[in-house]
Amino acid sequence: MITYQVEKPEKGPRLIEYFLKYLTMFFVIGIALWAFLIYILTKLISDTGLTEDIYNYSLLLSAVIVVSFVTLEVRGLVTTLKLGVIYQIQFNEDKSELTLHMVNDYTGKETSKVIKYQALSIKQIKQKVEVKSEMTISIYNEDTLINTLKIAKTPWTVHPQIVELINKLRTVSSNNL
């Protein structure tokens, strides 16, 4: 059995911390966007008598944009909390299966998922942003997403055998990426 492991994450932020984070994002982005929209709209429509309407419509538009942004952020957070964070990966060559050990960093609950090699498939997304490179590997059991391994933002980045782990995932997966 081959095991790759990083330090298990501690319990993360509590509900009130998430609430305050997204509330702050809502107000900061909302006020900045509202001020920007008022500035742009008053420059475009300066001679008409729509000044009261400009404030109302720009406030409504900025609220819709900010609510959409915060909703997308919260949706991503819920998905991350639902899937958990991978802290250990085991390859069992005798049984031809992969075991992912995950922990939900909100509740502290640990789970394990066992995937047979023939049902395992991975999807690799490599994003290059000027200086740094980020890689995301999505791990599937047939067509069901089990979890994602984000290389650039987690302790997996500094794992001494990260290249070996990625190559091992590629060789045992059914789609051989």
TORROGU-230620 format. One record per residue (C-alpha): x, y, z. Coordinates in steps of 0.02 Angstrom, whole numbers, plus 50000, padded with zeros to 5 digits. Layout:
TORROGU-230620
XYZ/...
***
This chain:
TORROGU-230620
500005000050000/500665017049949/500125031950057/500275050550026/499815061550171/499835079650228/499435086450400/497575084750436/496745101850433/496105108950595/494325114450614/494055129850509/493025145550536/491345144650623/489675150050551/489775167750622/491485170350540/490805164950371/489295176250395/490375191250438/491555187850292/490175187450162/489225201850241/490805212450233/491085207350052/489285212050013/489425229450087/491175233850027/490905228049848/489115234849847/489575252249903/491065253149785/490015246949639/488595258749681/489755273849688/490555268549522/488855266549438/488245283449502/489825291749436/489675283549265/487805286649249/487905304849301/489275307749173/488205299749036/486545307849084/486965324849156/485705336349071/484125326049092/483045326449246/483395308249293/484535311549441/483375303349570/483105288449457/484975286649431/485225283749617/483805271249628/484275261249473/486125261249511/485765255149689/484645241349622/485895236149488/487365235849608/486345225749734/485915212849601/487725211249546/488375209849724/487045197149774/487515186749620/489365187549664/489095183149847/487905168949797/489245161449685/490525162849825/489375154849953/488935140949829/490795137049809/491005137149998/489545125150022/490275113349891/491975113649976/491205110450147/490125096550077/491575087449993/492865090450130/494745092350116/495855077850062/497255074750187/497755056950143/497765046549983/498095027849985/498405016649836/498064998249872/498874988549730/498264971549795/496424976549790/496634988949645/495815003049738/496115020849792/495595027149963/495345045749994/495325051450175/494445068150194/493955079550335/492595092650338/493515107650406/491895115450468/491235100950572/492845091050595/491995075150532/493135062850443/492585052250295/493405039750179/492955035250001/493575019549916/493645019549726/494095004549619/495425008449489/494265003649344/492945016149407/494215029849444/494365044249323/495225060949344/495075077649259/496575088949266/496415107749247/498015117749241/497855136449255/499315147949226/499225165149300/500765175149250/501965170649391/501185155749477/500435139949408/498915131649485/498315113949456/496655106349503/496345087649490/494535082149503/494335064149561/492805054649500/492045037849542/491325034049370/490335050249340/490155055849521/491335069349582/492145063449743/493305078049777/494565089849701/496395091249742/496975109249724/498855109749712/499245128349723/498255133349877/498425118649996/499775109350093/499885097449944/500945110749857/502435107349970/502215088549978/503925081249930/503175067949816/501805078149730/502425073949555/502465055449599/500685056649667/500025065049510/500885052249398/500175038149504/498415045449489/498635046549301/499225028649284/497845020549389/496385030849324/495285023549188/495435038749075/497355039649087/497595058549082/
***
